[in-house]
Amino acid sequence: MKKLFLHQDIRQLYFLDDKHALAFTRQTVQKGTNAYEQGIYYLLKNKQVVDSFKTPEGVYYNDNYNGNQFTRLATDTAVLGIWGIIPEKAYGTYDYTRLLLIAKQGEWHFAVKKVLYEKTLAQYDNDTLKNYRHFQLRNGKKLLFNHNSGTFDLDFSVVEEPYLQGIYVLENEQQIVLIDRAHEVMWISFDGGLAWYIYPKLTDRFEAYSFLKLDDNDILSYFKINYNPHAGMQKMSYRFRAK
């Protein structure tokens, strides 16, 4: 792991279990007069690289979150990203490619899967609702606060992981924190959504916010990856107060 951090610009690191971890970086590939970004994943076991995967040449793998879409589906499966036509952006039937990380008998390996996706216009007509402690989320972008206390319309959809481009939600008994990567700000309410304050920057703009949480004492904390291989991970803690 030390050599990996010394020679690669590791952008994100995920712990899969007590022995395995996944590191993500990217490199610029020059093809004639054109250049594109290529995603690279390193699979580590006991802090040693045991496998790696590069996205195909010619596939542009650089968007607002570096093409990396790490999502843990189960204890033995994670989605790393997709390429090809992204189904959320179009109607009809499409083929796209999904990169997976799968564990069998305690050993992780990469897997590439072709997916046939079909989406009709009618699927966009129905509201999607998700309940949070202080509000109901409608269609991913509209917050409907409890007790008819108001609404909050977002410019970007709420996401399930804090490193993804969009709005990530943290809540405790009274406080709500919206981490807005797109605008690089944090929206904070200390009374369940009645009044809002804006913190005009992210605590760490390029951080993956590993183990991010908001505890009952209103302390927001996460672990920051230090790119100095001798430093390890550093726990960061913040407490916000209204003035």
C-alpha positions as CSV (number, residue, x, y, z in Angstrom):
1,M,0.0,0.0,0.0
2,K,2.9,2.4,0.7
3,K,4.3,2.0,-2.8
4,L,0.8,2.5,-4.3
5,F,0.3,5.8,-2.5
6,L,3.8,7.0,-3.4
7,H,3.4,6.3,-7.1
8,Q,-0.3,6.8,-7.7
9,D,-2.7,9.7,-7.1
10,I,-5.2,7.7,-5.1
11,R,-8.5,9.5,-5.1
12,Q,-10.7,7.2,-3.0
13,L,-10.2,4.2,-0.8
14,Y,-12.9,1.8,0.4
15,F,-12.6,-1.0,3.0
16,L,-14.3,-4.1,1.8
17,D,-13.7,-6.3,4.9
18,D,-11.0,-6.7,7.5
19,K,-8.5,-7.9,4.9
20,H,-9.5,-6.3,1.6
21,A,-9.6,-2.7,0.3
22,L,-10.2,-1.0,-3.0
23,A,-8.3,2.0,-4.3
24,F,-9.4,4.2,-7.2
25,T,-7.4,6.6,-9.3
26,R,-7.4,7.8,-12.9
27,Q,-4.9,8.7,-15.6
28,T,-4.9,10.8,-18.7
29,V,-4.5,8.9,-21.9
30,Q,-3.4,10.7,-25.1
31,K,-4.8,9.3,-28.3
32,G,-3.5,11.4,-31.2
33,T,-4.8,14.9,-30.7
34,N,-7.5,13.7,-28.2
35,A,-7.1,13.0,-24.5
36,Y,-9.5,11.2,-22.2
37,E,-9.5,10.0,-18.6
38,Q,-9.2,6.3,-17.8
39,G,-10.3,4.9,-14.5
40,I,-8.0,2.4,-12.6
41,Y,-9.0,0.3,-9.6
42,Y,-6.6,-1.6,-7.4
43,L,-7.7,-4.5,-5.2
44,L,-5.7,-4.9,-2.0
45,K,-5.4,-7.8,0.4
46,N,-3.5,-7.4,3.6
47,K,-2.2,-4.0,2.2
48,Q,-0.8,-5.6,-0.9
49,V,-2.1,-5.1,-4.5
50,V,-3.4,-8.5,-5.7
51,D,-5.4,-7.3,-8.8
52,S,-6.2,-4.2,-10.8
53,F,-8.7,-3.2,-13.5
54,K,-8.5,-0.4,-16.1
55,T,-11.6,0.9,-17.9
56,P,-11.4,0.3,-21.7
57,E,-9.4,2.6,-23.8
58,G,-11.5,5.1,-25.7
59,V,-14.2,5.2,-22.9
60,Y,-14.3,8.6,-21.4
61,Y,-14.3,7.9,-17.7
62,N,-14.3,11.4,-16.2
63,D,-17.4,13.2,-14.9
64,N,-18.2,15.1,-11.7
65,Y,-17.3,12.2,-9.5
66,N,-14.4,10.8,-11.6
67,G,-16.5,8.0,-13.2
68,N,-16.4,6.1,-9.9
69,Q,-19.8,5.0,-8.6
70,F,-18.9,2.7,-5.8
71,T,-22.1,1.3,-4.3
72,R,-22.2,-1.6,-1.9
73,L,-25.2,-3.8,-2.9
74,A,-24.5,-6.6,-0.3
75,T,-21.7,-7.9,1.9
76,D,-20.3,-9.7,-1.1
77,T,-21.1,-7.4,-4.1
78,A,-20.3,-3.8,-5.0
79,V,-21.0,-1.8,-8.2
80,L,-17.9,0.3,-9.2
81,G,-19.2,2.1,-12.3
82,I,-20.8,1.9,-15.7
83,W,-20.0,2.9,-19.2
84,G,-22.0,3.0,-22.4
85,I,-25.4,4.7,-22.5
86,I,-26.5,5.7,-19.0
87,P,-30.1,4.7,-18.7
88,E,-31.2,7.5,-16.4
89,K,-30.7,9.9,-19.2
90,A,-32.7,8.4,-22.0
91,Y,-35.9,6.4,-22.8
92,G,-36.0,3.1,-24.6
93,T,-33.9,0.0,-24.5
94,Y,-30.1,0.2,-24.2
95,D,-27.1,-2.0,-23.6
96,Y,-24.5,-0.7,-21.1
97,T,-21.6,-2.2,-19.2
98,R,-21.4,-2.5,-15.4
99,L,-18.2,-3.1,-13.5
100,L,-18.7,-5.2,-10.4
101,L,-16.6,-6.4,-7.4
102,I,-17.7,-9.7,-6.1
103,A,-16.6,-11.9,-3.2
104,K,-16.6,-15.7,-3.3
105,Q,-15.4,-17.7,-0.4
106,G,-13.8,-14.6,1.1
107,E,-11.8,-13.6,-2.0
108,W,-12.8,-10.5,-4.1
109,H,-12.5,-10.3,-7.8
110,F,-13.5,-7.9,-10.6
111,A,-16.4,-8.8,-13.0
112,V,-17.7,-7.1,-16.1
113,K,-21.4,-7.5,-16.9
114,K,-23.5,-6.4,-19.9
115,V,-26.9,-5.1,-18.9
116,L,-30.0,-4.7,-21.0
117,Y,-32.0,-1.8,-19.7
118,E,-35.5,-0.7,-20.7
119,K,-37.2,2.4,-19.6
120,T,-40.5,3.9,-20.8
121,L,-41.8,7.4,-20.5
122,A,-44.6,6.2,-18.2
123,Q,-42.0,5.5,-15.5
124,Y,-41.3,9.2,-15.2
125,D,-44.9,10.1,-14.5
126,N,-45.1,8.5,-11.0
127,D,-43.8,10.3,-7.9
128,T,-41.1,8.5,-5.9
129,L,-41.3,9.1,-2.2
130,K,-38.7,8.3,0.5
131,N,-39.2,9.1,4.3
132,Y,-36.5,10.7,6.4
133,R,-36.6,11.8,10.0
134,H,-37.6,15.4,9.4
135,F,-39.1,15.3,5.9
136,Q,-40.3,13.3,2.9
137,L,-38.2,13.3,-0.2
138,R,-40.3,13.5,-3.5
139,N,-38.7,12.6,-6.8
140,G,-35.2,12.9,-5.4
141,K,-35.2,16.7,-5.3
142,K,-38.1,18.1,-3.2
143,L,-38.1,18.0,0.6
144,L,-41.5,18.1,2.2
145,F,-41.0,18.8,5.9
146,N,-43.1,17.2,8.6
147,H,-46.2,18.9,10.1
148,N,-46.6,20.9,6.8
149,S,-43.8,23.2,7.9
150,G,-42.6,23.9,4.3
151,T,-40.7,22.6,1.4
152,F,-37.2,22.8,0.0
153,D,-36.5,22.4,-3.7
154,L,-33.0,21.1,-4.6
155,D,-31.1,21.8,-7.8
156,F,-29.6,18.2,-7.7
157,S,-30.9,14.9,-6.6
158,V,-30.3,13.4,-3.2
159,V,-27.6,10.6,-3.4
160,E,-27.0,7.6,-1.2
161,E,-23.3,8.0,-0.8
162,P,-21.4,11.2,0.3
163,Y,-18.7,11.0,-2.4
164,L,-21.3,11.1,-5.3
165,Q,-22.2,14.2,-7.1
166,G,-25.5,15.5,-5.7
167,I,-26.9,16.2,-2.2
168,Y,-26.1,13.9,0.7
169,V,-28.4,14.1,3.8
170,L,-27.4,13.8,7.5
171,E,-29.8,14.0,10.3
172,N,-30.1,13.7,14.1
173,E,-32.9,14.7,16.5
174,Q,-33.0,18.4,15.5
175,Q,-30.2,19.1,13.0
176,I,-30.2,18.5,9.2
177,V,-27.0,18.8,7.2
178,L,-27.2,18.8,3.3
179,I,-23.7,18.3,1.7
180,D,-24.0,19.9,-1.7
181,R,-21.0,18.9,-3.8
182,A,-22.4,20.6,-6.9
183,H,-22.4,24.0,-5.3
184,E,-19.6,23.2,-2.9
185,V,-21.6,24.3,0.1
186,M,-23.3,22.8,3.2
187,W,-26.9,23.6,4.1
188,I,-27.6,23.4,7.8
189,S,-30.9,23.5,9.8
190,F,-30.8,23.4,13.6
191,D,-34.6,23.1,14.1
192,G,-35.7,20.3,11.8
193,G,-36.0,22.4,8.6
194,L,-37.8,25.6,9.8
195,A,-34.8,27.8,9.3
196,W,-31.7,27.2,7.1
197,Y,-28.1,28.5,7.2
198,I,-25.5,28.1,4.5
199,Y,-21.9,27.2,5.2
200,P,-20.1,28.6,2.2
201,K,-17.7,25.8,1.5
202,L,-17.3,22.1,2.0
203,T,-15.1,20.9,4.8
204,D,-13.0,19.0,2.3
205,R,-13.9,19.6,-1.4
206,F,-12.3,16.4,-2.8
207,E,-12.7,14.1,0.2
208,A,-14.7,10.9,-0.1
209,Y,-16.0,11.4,3.5
210,S,-15.3,7.8,4.7
211,F,-17.4,6.8,7.7
212,L,-19.3,10.1,7.6
213,K,-21.8,10.6,10.4
214,L,-23.7,13.2,12.5
215,D,-24.0,12.2,16.1
216,D,-26.6,13.2,18.8
217,N,-24.2,15.9,20.0
218,D,-24.3,17.7,16.6
219,I,-20.8,16.6,15.8
220,L,-20.1,15.9,12.1
221,S,-17.2,13.5,11.7
222,Y,-15.5,11.5,9.0
223,F,-12.1,9.9,8.2
224,K,-9.8,11.7,5.8
225,I,-7.3,9.9,3.6
226,N,-3.8,11.3,3.9
227,Y,-1.8,10.9,0.7
228,N,1.4,10.7,2.8
229,P,1.7,6.9,3.2
230,H,3.2,7.4,6.7
231,A,0.3,9.4,8.0
232,G,-2.6,6.9,7.6
233,M,-6.2,8.2,8.0
234,Q,-7.1,11.2,10.1
235,K,-10.4,11.7,11.9
236,M,-12.0,15.1,11.2
237,S,-14.7,16.5,13.5
238,Y,-16.9,19.7,13.2
239,R,-19.7,21.2,15.2
240,F,-21.8,24.0,13.7
241,R,-23.8,26.6,15.6
242,A,-26.2,29.2,14.5
243,K,-25.3,32.9,15.1
